[in-house]
Amino acid sequence: MDKSLFISMSGASQNMLAQRAHANNLANVATTGFRRDFEQARSMPVFGDSFPTRVYAMTERPGTDLSAGTLQETGRDLDVAINGEGWIAVQAPDGSEAYTRAGSLQIDLFGVLRTSSGLPVLGNAGPIALPPADKVEIGTDGTISFRAQGEAPAVLAEVDRIKLVRPEQRMIKGADGLMRTEDGLAQPADGAVTLVTGFLEGSNVNAVEEMTAMLSLARQFELHVKMMRTAEENAQSTNKLLQIS
């Protein structure tokens, strides 16, 4: 009886964790460059001093869906999207190199090129800094050109190049939403990765699939609660029989 109660209890708690993963996906359905998380559940034996006669349900995130989202045209000069495979290198809050597909870029008061979340975009030699300019253009290869204030419209100067990478090893999403390689090492720039300017890549979350998964998990949670009630009723019936005997 305690076996069924423990299994149903652990199953219900892990269903709630799975719901959290899908809720996070659904909340980011409109987030630029977002990659949805997978979730799955499996049974795990409880190991201890005796034989593993108990099992419990365990939900885990086995990975991230790296499929591309749809491109949305904005016409803005500093909006870029990766054309095919690849990532934009940025500097994470801890100073390490991380990767994103969110290409809504902006220039702060100090001329540093940043993502919409405020992360510095990396170039050939660290974060990209731009001088005061009347116009900034980003080429398909990530090259950044600018027209200095007061210069003629045809006068453009190249200042840096956005670091674009295409790691061959497995990518892992961190708690900050940024992608990193499995070994955590910085990756070399890949000249084959190209950008599409004036576009942003949308999230790859399918809202219908996420809602369907959440409804299915809600039904499973109800079954787990019903199983716990059944175990409680069986325990009460057993106690009555023992009292009669």
VEXDREN-2710 file (C-alpha; in Angstrom, 1 decimal):
% VEXDREN-2710
k/r/px/py/pz
1/MET/0.0/0.0/0.0
2/ASP/2.8/2.4/0.8
3/LYS/4.4/1.5/-2.5
4/SER/1.3/2.7/-4.5
5/LEU/1.1/5.9/-2.3
6/PHE/4.8/6.7/-2.8
7/ILE/4.6/6.1/-6.6
8/SER/1.5/8.2/-7.0
9/MET/3.0/11.0/-4.8
10/SER/6.2/11.2/-6.7
11/GLY/4.4/11.0/-10.0
12/ALA/2.2/14.0/-9.0
13/SER/5.1/16.1/-7.9
14/GLN/7.1/15.3/-11.1
15/ASN/4.0/16.1/-13.2
16/MET/4.1/19.6/-11.6
17/LEU/7.7/20.0/-12.7
18/ALA/6.8/18.9/-16.2
19/GLN/4.0/21.5/-16.2
20/ARG/6.6/24.1/-15.3
21/ALA/8.7/23.3/-18.3
22/HIS/5.8/23.5/-20.7
23/ALA/4.5/26.7/-19.0
24/ASN/8.0/28.3/-19.5
25/ASN/7.9/27.3/-23.2
26/LEU/4.4/28.8/-23.6
27/ALA/5.4/32.0/-21.8
28/ASN/8.2/32.5/-24.4
29/VAL/6.1/31.8/-27.5
30/ALA/6.8/35.4/-28.6
31/THR/10.4/35.7/-27.4
32/THR/12.8/36.4/-30.2
33/GLY/15.2/33.4/-30.8
34/PHE/13.8/31.3/-28.0
35/ARG/14.4/27.5/-28.1
36/ARG/11.8/25.3/-26.4
37/ASP/12.8/22.7/-23.8
38/PHE/11.9/19.1/-24.0
39/GLU/10.7/17.1/-20.9
40/GLN/10.2/13.4/-20.3
41/ALA/9.5/11.2/-17.3
42/ARG/10.9/7.8/-16.4
43/SER/10.8/5.4/-13.4
44/MET/13.8/5.2/-11.2
45/PRO/14.5/2.6/-8.5
46/VAL/15.0/3.8/-4.9
47/PHE/18.5/2.6/-3.9
48/GLY/19.3/2.2/-0.2
49/ASP/20.6/-0.2/2.4
50/SER/18.2/-2.9/1.2
51/PHE/17.0/-4.2/-2.2
52/PRO/15.5/-1.5/-4.5
53/THR/11.8/-2.6/-4.1
54/ARG/10.5/1.0/-4.5
55/VAL/10.4/3.1/-7.6
56/TYR/9.6/6.7/-8.1
57/ALA/8.8/8.9/-11.1
58/MET/11.4/11.4/-12.3
59/THR/10.9/14.2/-14.8
60/GLU/13.9/15.6/-16.6
61/ARG/14.7/17.9/-19.4
62/PRO/16.7/15.8/-21.9
63/GLY/17.6/18.6/-24.2
64/THR/16.5/21.7/-26.1
65/ASP/14.8/21.9/-29.5
66/LEU/17.3/23.6/-31.7
67/SER/15.1/23.8/-34.8
68/ALA/14.8/27.3/-36.4
69/GLY/11.9/29.6/-35.8
70/THR/10.2/31.6/-38.5
71/LEU/11.8/34.9/-39.8
72/GLN/9.8/38.1/-39.2
73/GLU/10.7/41.2/-41.2
74/THR/11.2/44.4/-39.3
75/GLY/13.2/46.5/-41.7
76/ARG/15.4/47.8/-38.8
77/ASP/19.1/48.1/-39.6
78/LEU/20.2/46.5/-36.3
79/ASP/17.9/43.5/-36.5
80/VAL/19.6/40.4/-37.7
81/ALA/18.7/36.7/-37.9
82/ILE/20.9/33.7/-38.5
83/ASN/20.5/32.3/-42.0
84/GLY/20.4/28.5/-41.3
85/GLU/22.6/27.0/-38.6
86/GLY/24.8/29.1/-36.3
87/TRP/24.8/31.3/-33.3
88/ILE/25.7/34.9/-32.3
89/ALA/28.4/35.1/-29.7
90/VAL/27.7/37.3/-26.7
91/GLN/29.3/37.9/-23.3
92/ALA/27.3/36.4/-20.5
93/PRO/26.9/38.2/-17.1
94/ASP/29.7/36.1/-15.6
95/GLY/32.1/37.2/-18.3
96/SER/32.1/33.9/-20.2
97/GLU/31.2/33.4/-23.9
98/ALA/27.7/32.2/-24.6
99/TYR/25.5/32.0/-27.7
100/THR/22.1/33.2/-28.7
101/ARG/19.8/33.5/-31.8
102/ALA/18.2/36.7/-30.5
103/GLY/19.3/39.3/-33.0
104/SER/17.5/42.4/-31.9
105/LEU/20.6/44.5/-31.4
106/GLN/21.0/48.0/-30.0
107/ILE/23.8/50.5/-29.2
108/ASP/24.0/51.9/-25.7
109/LEU/25.2/55.3/-24.5
110/PHE/28.8/54.2/-24.5
111/GLY/28.6/52.8/-28.1
112/VAL/28.7/49.2/-27.1
113/LEU/26.6/46.9/-29.3
114/ARG/24.3/44.8/-27.1
115/THR/21.4/42.4/-27.4
116/SER/17.9/43.4/-26.4
117/SER/18.6/41.8/-23.0
118/GLY/21.7/44.0/-22.5
119/LEU/24.4/41.4/-23.2
120/PRO/27.5/42.7/-25.1
121/VAL/27.9/41.3/-28.6
122/LEU/31.3/39.8/-29.3
123/GLY/33.5/40.7/-32.2
124/ASN/37.0/39.9/-33.4
125/ALA/38.6/41.0/-30.1
126/GLY/35.9/41.1/-27.5
127/PRO/32.8/43.3/-27.1
128/ILE/32.0/45.5/-30.1
129/ALA/32.2/49.2/-29.5
130/LEU/31.1/51.8/-32.1
131/PRO/32.1/55.5/-32.4
132/PRO/29.3/58.1/-32.8
133/ALA/27.7/57.5/-36.2
134/ASP/24.8/58.7/-38.3
135/LYS/24.2/55.2/-39.8
136/VAL/25.2/51.7/-38.9
137/GLU/25.0/48.7/-41.3
138/ILE/25.5/45.0/-40.7
139/GLY/26.5/42.8/-43.6
140/THR/25.5/39.3/-44.2
141/ASP/28.8/38.0/-42.9
142/GLY/28.5/40.0/-39.7
143/THR/30.7/42.9/-40.8
144/ILE/29.7/46.2/-39.2
145/SER/30.1/49.4/-41.2
146/PHE/29.3/52.9/-40.0
147/ARG/29.1/56.4/-41.4
148/ALA/30.7/58.9/-39.0
149/GLN/28.8/62.0/-38.1
150/GLY/29.1/64.7/-40.7
151/GLU/30.5/62.4/-43.4
152/ALA/29.1/62.0/-46.9
153/PRO/26.4/59.4/-47.4
154/ALA/28.7/57.2/-49.5
155/VAL/31.5/57.2/-46.9
156/LEU/31.4/54.0/-44.9
157/ALA/34.1/52.6/-42.6
158/GLU/34.3/49.0/-41.3
159/VAL/34.7/48.8/-37.6
160/ASP/34.4/45.2/-36.5
161/ARG/32.7/41.9/-37.3
162/ILE/30.1/40.0/-35.2
163/LYS/31.5/36.7/-34.1
164/LEU/29.3/33.9/-35.6
165/VAL/29.9/30.3/-34.6
166/ARG/28.6/26.9/-35.5
167/PRO/29.8/24.4/-32.8
168/GLU/29.9/20.8/-33.8
169/GLN/29.5/19.5/-30.3
170/ARG/26.3/19.4/-28.2
171/MET/24.8/22.7/-27.1
172/ILE/23.3/23.0/-23.6
173/LYS/20.9/25.8/-22.4
174/GLY/21.8/27.4/-19.1
175/ALA/19.5/28.8/-16.5
176/ASP/20.0/32.2/-18.0
177/GLY/18.6/31.1/-21.3
178/LEU/21.9/31.3/-23.2
179/MET/23.4/28.3/-25.0
180/ARG/26.9/27.0/-24.3
181/THR/28.9/24.0/-25.6
182/GLU/29.0/20.9/-23.4
183/ASP/32.7/21.5/-22.5
184/GLY/32.0/25.3/-21.9
185/LEU/34.9/26.4/-24.1
186/ALA/34.8/29.3/-26.5
187/GLN/34.3/28.4/-30.1
188/PRO/36.1/29.7/-33.1
189/ALA/34.3/32.0/-35.6
190/ASP/32.8/30.3/-38.6
191/GLY/32.9/32.3/-41.8
192/ALA/30.2/30.1/-43.4
193/VAL/27.5/31.4/-41.0
194/THR/25.6/34.3/-42.5
195/LEU/23.0/36.8/-41.3
196/VAL/19.8/38.2/-42.8
197/THR/19.5/41.9/-41.9
198/GLY/16.2/43.5/-41.2
199/PHE/14.7/40.3/-39.9
200/LEU/14.3/38.7/-36.5
201/GLU/13.9/35.0/-35.8
202/GLY/10.8/34.1/-33.8
203/SER/10.5/31.4/-31.1
204/ASN/10.2/27.8/-32.2
205/VAL/7.5/27.1/-29.6
206/ASN/4.2/25.6/-31.0
207/ALA/1.5/27.0/-28.7
208/VAL/-1.0/24.3/-29.6
209/GLU/1.5/21.5/-28.8
210/GLU/2.4/23.1/-25.4
211/MET/-1.3/23.5/-24.4
212/THR/-2.1/19.9/-25.4
213/ALA/0.9/18.7/-23.4
214/MET/-0.2/20.7/-20.4
215/LEU/-3.8/19.3/-20.5
216/SER/-2.4/15.8/-20.7
217/LEU/-0.2/16.4/-17.7
218/ALA/-3.1/17.9/-15.8
219/ARG/-5.1/14.7/-16.4
220/GLN/-2.2/12.6/-15.2
221/PHE/-2.0/14.7/-12.1
222/GLU/-5.7/14.1/-11.3
223/LEU/-5.1/10.3/-11.7
224/HIS/-2.2/10.5/-9.3
225/VAL/-4.3/12.3/-6.7
226/LYS/-7.1/9.8/-7.2
227/MET/-4.6/7.0/-6.6
228/MET/-3.4/8.6/-3.4
229/ARG/-7.0/8.8/-2.2
230/THR/-7.6/5.1/-3.1
231/ALA/-4.5/4.2/-1.1
232/GLU/-5.8/6.2/1.9
233/GLU/-9.2/4.4/1.6
234/ASN/-7.5/1.0/1.5
235/ALA/-5.4/1.9/4.5
236/GLN/-8.6/2.9/6.5
237/SER/-10.4/-0.3/5.4
238/THR/-7.4/-2.4/6.5
239/ASN/-7.3/-0.7/9.9
240/LYS/-11.0/-1.5/10.4
241/LEU/-10.4/-5.1/9.6
242/LEU/-7.5/-5.3/12.0
243/GLN/-9.6/-3.7/14.8
244/ILE/-12.4/-6.3/14.2
245/SER/-10.0/-9.2/14.4
END
